[in-house]
Amino acid sequence: MSTASPTRTLLVVSLLHGATHLYTIFLSPLNPELQAYFGLTGDREVAVFQTVYLIVYAASNLVAGLLSARYSPRLLLTLMPLINGAGVMGMALLGHGHYAGMCVLTALGACGGGLYHPVANLLLTETFPHQKGRALGISGIGASLAFTLGPWTSGALVHELGWSWQHVALLFGALGPLCAALAWLFVPAARGQAVARGDAKEGPEAGVCASLRSVLVFAVFAMLVMGGREIISWGAANSTSLFLKNVHGSNDSGFLIAMIFAPGLVVQPLAGRWSDTLGRERVLFGSMLVLGVALYAIPRTPLAWLALPYAVLGAALLATIPTFEALVADRSPVSMRGLIFGIVITAGIGLGSLGPYAVGLIADAGHQTPEAYRNAFAALAVLAAVCAALTLALKPVARRLGLVASLQPAAPQPGLAAD
């Protein structure tokens, strides 16, 4: 049994969450520079990098879900930043004609990044069985910091200090070994501290007696909601730099991308906690509606006020993350949870990988005019409304499959202080 404190586990996992998503987003403000460096002409060609990353990242989540039952979280979460960092540092060595090499190194980094979520989510939901939403929300602070500081820093280094995008890749890639060392030193070697204490059986999922088939059927339905959210997330974030350049003649996309993720510092722990008390589906439904309104407003907002709809977009988007992950944990017994997280995240992000390419396709079809970007963001807004409607069916489907448990009064959990 691991003797690591639950509080320390939560803190270190939050830092590793940040490392995972730092690599996911830091190149997005530099799409115009990548476009020029590799001699690309359309939005679609540069969007391929993000699409490749997300496809491989999604597949790696399924592998991680399978490995989570056999290997320790310490090992898997140490390999994660090592592999990701190696792929990013390798980008700094590429020449102008190595477009395919950029795709390969992007895929290598994604292999590491995909190890995080099934392993970390399983570890946290076992450690805090009664406060899954709150624990996942707190871990989301690390991701929000990375999503906020990563694009802002990379954009500032290139556009204000004159760095090349390769120097930025080298700097960010070098953080991988440091994060790996932290994981090896502080992540518990054995998962399931709560299981070892005998607490997990008292969690909400204790009343779920389900076959793998029932859980998989629910997972398929949940994938639709997650897939729609991921299409919106990566489509909006990755297209921001090109939207800003082509519509407003500005290169300050790092700030706007940071505005998507900055609200998560507050919103993720709050939304996770609200989902514990108000219900997962209610929080998801409201967040998706707000998300759709923000998406529709972005291309219709003057440049001076663009930070506002971007911040609203981020708040709504990030509120769904701990809420959705806690909902999946509630509907899957501990013995199946790592695999289910792997399946759901793989399928959801696999669908999400279409987002950057789809937005680029719409923008190119409209010759990258303001009207073309209005159409692209309107399509994302419609998708958010569809996802909101789908959330209304999540609980009825789960009940029909026997996956809605009788919730027991929450017991105090070590590491999450009572208010």
GUSEGU-686502 format. One record per residue (C-alpha): x, z, y. Coordinates in pm, whole numbers, plus 50000, padded with zeros to 5 digits. Layout:
<recs>
XZY/...
</recs>
This chain:
<recs>
500005000050000/501264991150348/501925020150579/501694998750892/499295011951153/496144991251209/496834991451584/500294976851536/498964951051294/496394940151551/499014937951827/501504917451625/498844894151490/497684888451850/501234878151946/501434854351650/498054840051747/499594832052082/502584815151917/500274793451708/498314780052002/501224777452241/502424748252032/498944733352016/498484728352388/501774728752584/502284690752579/498774682052703/499674683453077/502584659953002/500514631552856/501374608353149/505094615353091/504734609152717/502804577352795/505614564553018/508434575652786/507084557952478/505834527452673/502134533452602/499324517852806/496004533052698/494594568152672/493994563352300/497664557952214/498854590452367/495804608952230/497064600251880/499674628151906/496994654651946/494844638251681/497704638151428/498464674351507/494874685051453/494384665651129/497504680550970/496764714751120/493304713450964/494654704350619/497244732150643/494454757550694/493034748650354/496464753250196/496824786550377/493444797850247/494604791349891/497994807849948/496494838750111/495384852049771/498844848449620/501424854749891/501844882650143/500714879050504/504264888050609/505734857750432/503074832950544/502994844550906/506814843350921/506914807550795/504274797251048/506344798351372/509544787551195/508044754651079/506134748951402/509154755951619/511354732651412/508944703751464/508794709551839/512564712751882/513014680451689/510954662051951/513724667752204/516024644752001/513734614351999/514564581952178/512174558952366/511334537452066/510484565651828/506704567351867/506304570851489/508924598351486/506934617651745/503904615551515/505964628151218/507394657851409/503964665851547/502704666851189/505584689451082/504764714551355/501124713751256/502024722650897/503304755851025/500544761951277/497844758351012/499144788550823/497824813151082/494034815651081/493014820550715/495814846050664/495404865250990/491584864650987/491504878150632/493994905450722/492074916451034/488574915250887/489704936350592/491504960950817/488514964651053/485444958150832/482904973151076/484344957851393/485304922851289/484144906751611/485964931151832/489214929151631/489134891251625/488344891251997/491324913352075/493584890951866/492234862052071/493874876452383/497224863952249/495824828952207/494294829752554/497624839852708/499384811252529/496694786052615/496864797252979/500624800853030/501704772352801/500214742752990/500774758953330/504454765253252/505134731053099/503394713853390/505324734353648/508694728553479/508214690753481/506264684553799/507824710954025/511304717253883/512004682353757/512594690353389/512104663153130/509434667652866/512224669452604/513774699852773/510364716552772/509994709252399/513414723952331/512584755852524/509214761352360/510484752152014/513234778352039/510554805352058/509664798451692/512554817851532/511934847251767/508264849051666/509234845751300/511534875951332/508714896551486/506394886551203/508914896450935/509594929951097/506064940851184/503414922850979/502464943850673/503734930750342/500374937650178/497044927350323/493874947750322/494764982150457/491064989150469/490744978750104/493485002650008/491605030950180/488355020650015/486645013350350/486014976150320/483254980950064/481274997950341/481454967950572/478494944850643/479534920950369/479184948950111/475514939750063/476344903450000/476244894949631/476804857849638/478124830749415/480904808449536/478384780149540/476114798449788/479014806750016/480254770850006/476804757250093/476694780050397/480264770050485/479274733350490/476524741050740/478814762750952/481414734950957/479034713751164/478934739751439/482674745651431/483434708451412/481304701551720/483004729651910/486454716751817/485614681051922/484544694952259/487544717752294/490294692852216/488494663452373/488104681252706/491534698052715/493584668352603/491854643652838/492204665553148/495614652553258/494534615953234/491124623053388/492774640453682/495344612853731/492924583653702/489984598253894/491584621654148/495154608554169/496594642854089/499184654953837/498304691853862/496554692753525/498504722653395/496554745653625/493164731853521/493984733553151/495094769353208/491714776053371/490004766853044/491824794352859/492444821453120/488894835953089/489604842952722/491754872652823/488504890752904/485814870052736/487144869952378/487204907852326/483874911252511/482164883652315/483524897451989/482134931452072/478774917252185/478534898051859/478964930951671/475994945851853/473724917451975/474164893851681/476554865251615/473994837351638/472624848751975/476054849352135/476884815251985/473634799652110/474034811852467/477704802052480/477014766752360/474324761252623/476624772652904/479364750652759/477164719952784/476304726653150/479984730753242/480964698453065/478304678653248/479424693153584/483184686653553/483324649253638/480704654353912/482624681954093/484994675454387/488694681254323/488814712354544/486184729554326/487174717053982/488694750253875/485194765853875/483524744153607/486734744653407/486744782753411/483064783453305/483854758353030/486644780952908/484594812752918/481814797152711/484164779752471/486314810152402/483304832952356/482414812852047/485744818051869/485704854851761/481924852851725/482044823851483/484964837851282/483234871551248/480044853951136/481934835750859/483504868750751/480064885450739/478734858150511/481644857750265/482734885650029/486334897550067/487394881649739/486414846949866/487124851050236/490614836150263/489504804750080/486304801850286/488214805350613/490574778350493/487734754750402/485704760250720/488664757850955/490034727150776/486764708450801/485994720651154/489354711851304/489454679951099/486324669351284/487804682951607/490784659751571/488394631451662/487824646752006/490924634452194/490664599652044/486914597152109/487284606852476/490174582452509/488054555152349/485184560652593/487594561752889/489334529652782/486024511952720/485034519653079/488474509453211/489344545753299/486984545953598/485184576953730/482014564553561/483854561753228/484944597953247/481424608753347/480184591953030/482874608852820/482104643752948/478344637452922/478804628652554/480614661752503/477784680052684/475194664652452/477274675552153/477324711252289/473514710852308/473304698551948/475624726651837/473454752052022/470434739551827/472344741851499/473214778351561/469494786851548/469454776351182/472554795851074/470784828450993/467774813050815/470134792650599/472254823350522/469164843950437/467874817150203/471244816950026/471284854849993/474144859450239/472464882750490/473324918750407/471664950750514/473934963550788/475044999550763/475915021951058/479415014251182/482045039851099/484945046551340/487955024851258/491575034651317/493245014451589/490085005451782/489415034852006/485845044452071/484535038952422/
</recs>
